[in-house]
Amino acid sequence: MYSRSFAWKLGLRSLKEIMSERDGRRVLLRADRPSARFSGVRARTGSPAALLATCAVLLALLIISPTVAASSTANGARIETAPYAGAPLVYRVLTTTQCGSVSLTHGPKFDLTSGVGRVQANASATSAASCRTLALPSLAEAVGYFGLSSSNFTLGSGVHKLKAVWDLHWTVDLKATGAGSHSPTLQTLALVEVIVQLFDVTADAGGNANMWTKTMNRTGATSVHFVGNQQVTVTVNSTFNATHVYQFFTVLEFADAAVVGPGSTTGQASAAINFATGGNGATLVAIKGL
């Protein structure tokens, strides 16, 4: 199992920096959580589980201002369903070293009209002598998310409970073979998280966050086919100020990774996650309490 505390210590490049460079939008990260970075240590650690855990922790705390600000409205508690107002959120990071390769055959994308998000990601790594240095790992990983940021809204002063309900249908395939006595150097992982986060527009500050997580990881030779069908509800409780304007963010984060570690002259590993084909997908069923 991966260790989030270990991941925080890796010193990787933060999503905050990556997103700021990509489109110049305002990205906030709660100050009470450690930052993390994406690049620079994979060749030294060879541990995809820790790296992907870093992404998962950060994404739960990530706040992005929509490109177009929506007007605020005072609301009593209600349920919102598709079609959704607001702005879609989509992001991806693809990383390879040595004999690693990554492909996204679908998405990531999120449709505000239907509330459906889709992605299909494949990561694979081999031990081919033609593309690697034996002392370094071959690694491939895909990390990203899709979802939405709500229109601006207000609520009466006091404690309110907000919920995001997602209906998830997905498959995971983890495979690793052929490393012989070096089998423990093979690593495969797939991760899914549903994340919700509040943002106080008036105070320009992040609010409470919460997440649901499903992780599958294997070390050594393996052959796993997993079929997931689950409705997930993630809730945040927060104290609201009636004079403040807020936004609500919910995304589904995905990640998969495959590694052939240092010292292995044979072996291959692959990880695939499918939220796109064969009836698979992620539907934001409702946002409750806005």
C-alpha positions as CSV (number, residue, x, y, z in Angstrom):
1,M,0.0,0.0,0.0
2,Y,1.2,3.5,-0.7
3,S,2.0,6.1,2.0
4,R,0.6,9.6,1.5
5,S,3.1,10.9,4.1
6,F,5.9,9.4,2.1
7,A,4.5,11.0,-1.1
8,W,4.4,14.4,0.5
9,K,8.2,14.2,1.2
10,L,9.2,13.5,-2.4
11,G,9.5,17.2,-3.4
12,L,7.6,16.9,-6.7
13,R,6.3,19.8,-8.8
14,S,2.9,20.9,-7.7
15,L,-0.4,20.9,-9.6
16,K,-0.6,24.6,-8.6
17,E,2.5,25.3,-10.6
18,I,1.4,23.1,-13.6
19,M,-2.1,24.6,-13.8
20,S,-0.8,28.2,-13.5
21,E,1.6,27.6,-16.4
22,R,-1.0,26.0,-18.5
23,D,-3.6,28.7,-18.6
24,G,-2.8,31.4,-16.1
25,R,-5.9,30.8,-14.0
26,R,-5.9,31.4,-10.3
27,V,-5.1,28.2,-8.5
28,L,-5.2,28.0,-4.7
29,L,-3.9,25.3,-2.4
30,R,-4.8,25.2,1.3
31,A,-1.8,26.3,3.3
32,D,-2.2,23.7,6.0
33,R,-1.5,20.8,3.6
34,P,2.0,20.0,2.2
35,S,2.7,20.8,-1.4
36,A,4.0,18.2,-3.8
37,R,5.7,18.0,-7.2
38,F,5.3,15.8,-10.3
39,S,8.8,15.8,-11.9
40,G,12.3,15.0,-11.0
41,V,12.2,11.9,-8.7
42,R,10.7,9.1,-10.7
43,A,14.1,7.9,-11.8
44,R,15.3,7.9,-8.2
45,T,12.3,6.3,-6.5
46,G,10.7,4.1,-9.1
47,S,7.5,4.2,-7.0
48,P,4.3,5.0,-8.9
49,A,2.0,4.4,-5.9
50,A,3.6,7.2,-3.9
51,L,3.6,9.5,-6.9
52,L,-0.1,9.0,-7.6
53,A,-1.0,9.3,-4.0
54,T,0.6,12.7,-4.1
55,C,-1.6,13.7,-7.0
56,A,-4.7,12.4,-5.2
57,V,-4.0,14.4,-2.1
58,L,-3.3,17.6,-4.0
59,L,-6.3,17.4,-6.2
60,A,-8.6,17.2,-3.3
61,L,-7.3,20.6,-2.3
62,L,-7.1,22.2,-5.7
63,I,-9.2,25.3,-6.5
64,I,-9.6,26.7,-9.9
65,S,-11.4,29.9,-10.9
66,P,-13.7,29.4,-13.9
67,T,-12.7,31.4,-17.0
68,V,-16.1,33.1,-17.0
69,A,-17.6,34.2,-13.6
70,A,-21.3,33.4,-13.2
71,S,-23.6,35.8,-11.4
72,S,-24.4,34.9,-7.8
73,T,-27.9,34.1,-6.6
74,A,-29.3,33.6,-3.1
75,N,-30.7,30.0,-2.8
76,G,-32.4,27.8,-0.4
77,A,-31.2,24.2,-0.2
78,R,-32.1,22.5,-3.5
79,I,-31.0,19.7,-5.8
80,E,-29.3,20.4,-9.1
81,T,-29.2,17.9,-11.9
82,A,-28.0,17.9,-15.5
83,P,-27.9,20.1,-17.5
84,Y,-25.5,21.9,-15.1
85,A,-24.5,25.6,-15.0
86,G,-20.9,26.5,-14.3
87,A,-17.7,25.5,-16.1
88,P,-16.2,22.1,-17.0
89,L,-12.9,21.1,-15.4
90,V,-10.6,18.8,-17.3
91,Y,-6.9,18.1,-16.8
92,R,-4.3,15.4,-17.5
93,V,-0.6,14.7,-16.9
94,L,1.2,11.9,-18.9
95,T,4.6,10.9,-17.7
96,T,7.1,8.2,-19.0
97,T,10.7,7.3,-18.3
98,Q,12.9,4.8,-20.1
99,C,10.7,2.1,-21.8
100,G,7.4,3.5,-20.6
101,S,4.5,4.5,-22.8
102,V,1.1,6.1,-22.1
103,S,-2.0,6.6,-24.2
104,L,-5.4,8.2,-23.7
105,T,-7.8,6.7,-26.1
106,H,-10.8,8.7,-24.8
107,G,-10.9,12.0,-23.0
108,P,-10.7,13.1,-20.3
109,K,-13.8,15.1,-21.0
110,F,-16.9,16.3,-19.1
111,D,-20.3,17.3,-20.6
112,L,-22.3,19.8,-18.7
113,T,-25.4,19.0,-20.6
114,S,-25.5,15.3,-19.7
115,G,-23.3,15.4,-16.6
116,V,-21.3,12.5,-18.1
117,G,-17.5,12.3,-17.9
118,R,-15.3,9.8,-19.8
119,V,-11.7,8.7,-20.0
120,Q,-9.7,5.7,-21.0
121,A,-6.0,5.6,-20.1
122,N,-3.4,2.9,-20.7
123,A,0.1,2.8,-19.2
124,S,2.8,0.2,-20.0
125,A,6.5,-0.4,-19.2
126,T,9.0,-3.0,-20.5
127,S,12.6,-4.0,-19.8
128,A,13.8,-3.7,-23.4
129,A,17.6,-3.1,-23.5
130,S,17.2,-0.8,-26.5
131,C,15.4,1.9,-24.5
132,R,16.6,1.8,-20.9
133,T,19.5,2.0,-18.5
134,L,19.5,-1.1,-16.3
135,A,20.0,0.9,-13.1
136,L,16.9,3.0,-13.7
137,P,13.2,2.1,-13.8
138,S,10.9,2.1,-16.8
139,L,7.8,4.0,-15.7
140,A,4.5,5.1,-17.3
141,E,1.7,7.0,-15.6
142,A,-1.4,8.9,-16.5
143,V,-3.1,11.2,-14.0
144,G,-6.0,13.6,-14.5
145,Y,-9.5,14.6,-13.7
146,F,-12.8,15.7,-15.1
147,G,-15.8,17.4,-13.4
148,L,-17.2,21.0,-12.9
149,S,-17.1,24.2,-11.0
150,S,-20.5,25.5,-10.1
151,S,-21.9,28.9,-10.8
152,N,-21.5,31.4,-8.0
153,F,-24.1,31.0,-5.1
154,T,-24.9,32.3,-1.7
155,L,-26.4,30.5,1.4
156,G,-27.8,31.8,4.7
157,S,-25.4,32.2,7.6
158,G,-24.8,29.0,9.5
159,V,-23.8,25.4,8.9
160,H,-24.8,23.8,5.6
161,K,-24.2,20.3,4.1
162,L,-23.4,20.0,0.4
163,K,-23.2,16.8,-1.5
164,A,-22.1,15.5,-4.9
165,V,-23.6,12.2,-6.1
166,W,-21.7,10.3,-8.9
167,D,-22.7,7.1,-10.6
168,L,-19.5,5.2,-11.6
169,H,-19.1,2.4,-14.1
170,W,-15.5,1.4,-14.9
171,T,-13.0,-1.4,-15.4
172,V,-9.4,-1.8,-14.4
173,D,-6.8,-4.2,-15.9
174,L,-3.4,-4.7,-14.1
175,K,-0.9,-7.1,-15.7
176,A,2.7,-7.9,-15.0
177,T,4.8,-10.9,-16.1
178,G,8.2,-12.2,-17.1
179,A,10.6,-10.7,-14.5
180,G,11.7,-14.0,-13.0
181,S,13.6,-13.5,-9.8
182,H,13.1,-9.7,-10.2
183,S,9.4,-10.0,-10.1
184,P,9.1,-7.7,-7.0
185,T,10.4,-4.9,-9.2
186,L,7.1,-5.0,-11.2
187,Q,4.5,-2.5,-10.0
188,T,1.0,-1.7,-11.2
189,L,-1.6,0.7,-9.9
190,A,-5.0,2.2,-10.7
191,L,-6.7,4.9,-8.6
192,V,-10.1,6.6,-8.7
193,E,-11.2,9.4,-6.5
194,V,-14.4,11.5,-6.2
195,I,-13.5,14.9,-4.8
196,V,-15.6,17.9,-3.6
197,Q,-14.3,21.3,-2.5
198,L,-15.8,24.6,-1.5
199,F,-14.3,28.0,-2.5
200,D,-15.2,31.3,-0.9
201,V,-15.1,33.8,-3.8
202,T,-15.5,36.8,-1.5
203,A,-12.6,35.9,0.7
204,D,-10.6,34.4,-2.2
205,A,-9.9,31.3,-0.1
206,G,-10.4,27.6,-0.3
207,G,-12.9,25.9,1.9
208,N,-13.6,22.4,3.3
209,A,-12.9,19.4,1.1
210,N,-13.7,15.7,1.1
211,M,-13.1,12.7,-1.1
212,W,-13.9,9.0,-1.7
213,T,-11.1,6.8,-2.9
214,K,-10.8,3.4,-4.6
215,T,-7.2,2.1,-5.2
216,M,-5.8,-1.1,-6.6
217,N,-2.1,-1.8,-6.6
218,R,0.0,-4.9,-7.1
219,T,3.7,-5.7,-6.7
220,G,5.1,-8.6,-8.7
221,A,3.5,-10.8,-11.4
222,T,-0.2,-10.3,-11.5
223,S,-3.3,-10.5,-13.8
224,V,-6.3,-8.5,-12.5
225,H,-9.5,-7.6,-14.2
226,F,-11.8,-5.5,-12.0
227,V,-15.4,-4.3,-12.8
228,G,-16.6,-1.4,-10.8
229,N,-20.2,-0.3,-10.5
230,Q,-20.9,2.1,-7.6
231,Q,-22.9,5.2,-6.7
232,V,-20.7,7.5,-4.6
233,T,-21.9,10.4,-2.4
234,V,-19.3,12.8,-1.1
235,T,-20.3,15.4,1.5
236,V,-18.8,18.6,2.9
237,N,-20.1,20.5,5.9
238,S,-19.2,24.1,6.2
239,T,-20.2,27.3,8.0
240,F,-21.4,29.9,5.5
241,N,-21.6,33.6,5.7
242,A,-24.7,35.1,4.1
243,T,-22.8,38.1,2.8
244,H,-20.2,35.9,0.9
245,V,-20.3,34.4,-2.6
246,Y,-19.2,30.7,-3.0
247,Q,-18.4,28.1,-5.6
248,F,-18.6,24.3,-5.4
249,F,-16.1,22.0,-7.2
250,T,-16.5,18.3,-7.8
251,V,-14.2,16.1,-10.0
252,L,-13.4,12.5,-10.6
253,E,-9.7,11.9,-10.5
254,F,-8.2,9.0,-12.3
255,A,-4.6,7.6,-12.3
256,D,-2.9,4.5,-13.6
257,A,0.8,3.5,-13.5
258,A,3.1,0.7,-14.5
259,V,6.8,0.2,-13.6
260,V,9.6,-2.3,-14.3
261,G,12.1,-1.5,-11.6
262,P,15.9,-1.2,-11.7
263,G,17.9,-4.4,-12.2
264,S,15.3,-6.3,-14.2
265,T,16.5,-7.4,-17.6
266,T,13.1,-9.1,-18.4
267,G,9.5,-8.3,-17.6
268,Q,6.6,-6.1,-18.6
269,A,3.8,-4.4,-16.8
270,S,0.7,-2.6,-17.8
271,A,-2.3,-0.8,-16.2
272,A,-5.5,0.3,-17.9
273,I,-8.5,2.2,-16.6
274,N,-11.7,2.6,-18.6
275,F,-14.5,5.1,-18.0
276,A,-15.4,5.4,-21.6
277,T,-16.4,2.3,-23.6
278,G,-18.5,-0.9,-23.0
279,G,-21.1,0.9,-21.0
280,N,-18.5,2.6,-18.7
281,G,-18.6,6.2,-17.7
282,A,-18.9,8.6,-14.7
283,T,-22.2,10.5,-14.3
284,L,-22.6,13.4,-12.0
285,V,-26.2,12.5,-10.8
286,A,-26.8,15.5,-8.6
287,I,-25.4,18.3,-6.5
288,K,-27.4,18.7,-3.3
289,G,-27.7,21.7,-1.0
290,L,-26.6,24.7,-3.2
